[in-house]
Amino acid sequence: MLNNGTECNVDAKFVNYMYAITYTVILIPGLIGNVLALWIFYAYIKETKRAVIFMINLSIADLLQVLSLPLRIFYYLNQSWPFGKFICMFCFYLKYVNMYASIFFLVCISVRRFLYVIYPFKCNDRKRIIDLYISIAGWIIVCVGCLPFPLLRVNNNTTSNNHCFVDLPLVDIGITNSVMAVTLAELFGFVTPLLIVLYCSWKTVLSLRETHTISHDLGEKKKALKMILTCAVVFLICFAPYHISFPLDFLVKANKITECLQRKAILTLHPVALCLASMNSCLDPVIYYFTTDEFKRRLSRQDLTESNEIQTYCNMVLVKRSSRPEL
């Protein structure tokens, strides 16, 4: 029997402070890390064929969410939303666009690195155009696919004008439609992408065992495996808890789970899972640094020294040319 008492609910203050603290921790590292990543990958876009287009798009997806965090922090600290309904829905929408765009581009990075190792001679400049087209198609699919999240939270009740995000009530679309929507989100938004990443990891591991692999190829395969495995770790840390708690949270809100302890456990787990899903905005730049040579090289003193020497040489040349008398 369903107990509607407060003992079956989580402490609202605890949840609000958890969201506010998590987003505050993410804000500065996520902003600096992704802006830095965009600068570095733009500088090296012509020098590498290793999924740089997908990394740029992943940084853009993370940056979009990071830029919305100050408004989220304000709301969870003040429990009031004075910025209007449209901005509320747009920020709510960005959360899911970031999550599923990150999933999409992490898969693309894994597949691209896998193909680069297995078929190195087929990776040419034409692939860069294909990567661009895939990225555009991915953004369209993700943006359209995430529209139900804000649409199912649209509420015309005047008493909730100051509420936003998780405090908005769900629109009742019926149990059949709801189960179908949750199943599709789980299948295409998480299970299939995770299987693809795991497959790329498995095939790359098998390629390392090939006896005819030369040392150069072995090094490239190890780098690819490190990146693919890191993408898989991000999947498991950031996105697995959310996609485990998501259907359970739906069953609680649909009053299909009525036992008090179970309801309270799920309503506690789901906010924690949401916070972990937001952490990918900070973890993705870590992936770039530890798995991408271009990222390390750009941040190294040697690279910075070389850049300064080149700039100094160019300035000297310009000064000499300007000092020449005109004929």
N, C-alpha and C positions, 0 to 999 in steps of 0.2 A: 504494500500500500504506500502511495506517494506521500511523503511528509513535506509539506510546503513551509515548514518552520525554518528559522534562520540557521538552525544547527546543521542543515543540509547544504548550506551555501558557504562559499569561502569568504574570508574577511575582505571586504572591498578596499579598505585602506591598504592592506598588505599588497593586494594586486596592483593598485594604482602606484604605490611607491616602487614596486618591483619594475613596472614598466618605465617609470620616470628615471630610476637609477640605471637601468639597462640602456636606455636610449641616450642618457648623458654620457655613459662610458663609451658608447659607440660613436658619438657625434664627432669629436675632434680627430681620433685616429682614422675613422672612416673618411672624413673630409680630406685630411692631409694625404692619406694613403692613396685614395682614388684619383685625386687631382695630380699627384706625383706620377701615378701609373699612366694616366692619359698623356702627360708631358713626355715621359720616357718612351712609351710605345709609339707616339707620333713621330718622335725623333728617329726611331729605328724601324719605321714601317716599311722602308725600302730595303732594309738590310737583312730581314729575316722572313722566312716563309712559314714559320712555326706557329700558326694559329693567332697571329698578332691582331688580325681583324676581329676575331671573336673576343680576345682579351680587352680590346678597346670597348666593344659593346658591353661586355660584362662590367667594366669600370663605369660606363655611363649608367647602366641599370642600378649599380650600387650607389652612385652619386645622387641619382634621383630620389632614392629613399632617404639618404643622409640629409638632403636639403629640407625634407619635410619633418625631420626629427624635432627641431625647436618647437614647432606647433604641437607636436605630440607631448613633449615634455611639459609645456605650459598647461595643456589640458589635464594631464594626470596629476599635476601638482595642485591645480586650482579647481578641478572638477567643474569647469565651466568653459563653454565654447562660444566666444563672441565674434568669430570670424565668418559666420554665415554657413549656410547649408552646402553650397557648392564647394567651397574650400575643404569642408569636412569630408565630403564624399570623394573629392579628388585625392586628398591625402590618404584616405582609407583605400582607395583604388591603387595608389602608388605602392602601397605595402605588398599587395599581391602581384602586381606587375613586376616589382623587383624580385620577388621570390621565384616566380615561374620563368622570368627572363634569365635569372641567374642559373636556374636548373637547365634551361635550354642551352645557354652558352657554355656552361661547364661540360655538357654532353658534346657540343661541337668542338670544344678544345680537346677533349679526350679522343674523339674520333679523328680529328685532324692530325694530332700528334701520332696516333696509331698508324694512320695511312702514310704519314711522312716517313716513318721508320720502315714499314713493310714495303711501300712502293716509293722509294726516294726519288727515282728518276721521273715519276709522273707528277711530282709536285713542282710546278713551274708558275710563271706569272699569271697564267690563265686561271689557276686555282684561286688567286687572290680575288679576281672578279667573281668567281663562283661563291667564295666566302662572303663577299659583299651582298650578293643576291640572297644567299641563305640567311644572312643577318636581317635584311629587310623583311623577308618572308617570316622570319622568327618573331620580329617585333609585331608584325600585323597579327599573327596567330595568337601571341601572348596577350596583346591588348584587347583583342576581340574575346578571347577565351576568359579573360578576367572580368569582363563586364558584369556577369551575374553577381559577383561579390558586392559591389555597391548597389546594384539594382535591387537585390534582395534585402537591402537595409534601408531603402527609401521609406521614409515615415513622414506622414503629414500631420501627425499629432502635435499640436502646439505646446503640449506640456514637455516635449522632449527637444525643443529647439536649442537648449543649452547642452545637449548630450551629443557625443560623437563616438566614433570607433566601436569598441566592443559593447558600449552601453546602448547602442541602437538596437531596437528589436528586429527580429527576423520577420520577413513577409512569409505568410503561410501559403505554400504552393502545393500542399498535399504530400502525403508520405511517399507515394510512388514516384512523383517527380523529384522529390528531395533525395531519395535513395539513388535514383538514376544519376542525378547531378554529382552527388558525392562519389559514386562509383567511377564516373568518367574522370573526375578530378584526380582521384587516386591512381587510376590506371594510366592515364596519359600524362599526368603531371608529376608522378613520382616513380611508380613501379617500372614502367617502360624505360624512362631515362636511366634509372639505377641499373637495370639489366644491361643496357647498352654500355655503360661505364664499366661494369664488372666484366663484360665480354671483352672489351678493349684491354683491360688489365690482364685477363687470362691469356689472350692471344699474344700480348707483348711478352709475358713471362715465358710462354712457349718458344717465342722467337729467340729469347736469350739462351735457350738450351741448344740451339743449332750449332753443330760442331764446326761448320765452315765459316762461322761469323768472324770477320777480321776485327782487330782491336778498335778501329775507328767506328765501325758499325755497332760494336758492343757498347761503346761509350754513348752513342746516340740512343741506343735502345734503353740503356739504363736511365738516361735523362728523361726519355719519353715515359718510361714506366713510373719514374718518380712523380712526374706531373699528373699522370692518369690516376695513380694511387692517391695523390693528394686531393684530386677532385672527388674521388670516392669517399675519402675521409670527411670532406666538407659535406657531402651528401648525408652521411651517416650522423654527423654531429648536428648539423643545422636543420636538415629537412626531414630526416626520418622521425624524430619525436613529434613534429607537427603533424605529419601524415598518419602517424599512429593515433594521435589524440583527436584528430579532426573528425573522423566518423564517430568516435565515442562521444565527443562533445555534441555532435548532431543528435545522437540518440538520447542524450540527457535533455537537451532543449526540446526535443520532440516528446519528452516524457515516456520514452520507451525503456529507460533505465530508471527504476523507481526506488531501489534500495539506497538508503541514506548515505552509508559509508562509501558506496561506489560512486554516487553522484558527487560527493564532496571531493573524492580523490581525483575524479576526472576533471572537475571544475578547477582544481588546483593544478593539475598536470598541464592543461591546455594553455594557460597563460605563460607557464615556464617554457613550453614548446614554442610559443610565439616569440618569446624573447630569444631563444636559441636560433630561430629562423632569421631573426634580424641581425645576428652576429656575423652572418656571411659577408656583410658589408665591410667588416674589419678583417675577416680571414682571407678574403680574395686577394688583397695586396700582399699578404704573407705568402700566398701561393706564387705570385709573380716573382717575389724576391728569391725564394728558395728553389724555384724550379726553372727560372728563365735567366740564361746567361746575360742577355742584353740588359736586364734590369740590374743585375749585380754590377755589370761593367759600367753602366751609366752612373751608378752611385759610388763607384770606387774612386779613390784619390787619383789613381793613374789616369783614368778616363777624364776626370775633371782637369788634371794637369795638362793632358794632351789638348783638351779643348781650349784651355787658356793659352797654351803655346801657339796653337793655330790662330787664335784670335789676335795675339800679339804680332805674329808674323804678318797677318793680313793688314793690321793697322800700320806696320812699318812700310809695307809696300804702298799703301795708299798715301802715306806721308811723302815717300820718295817721289811718287808720281806727281803729287800736287806741287812739289818743290821744283820740278823741272821747268825751265823757261819755255814759254810758248814761242813757236816759230812763226 
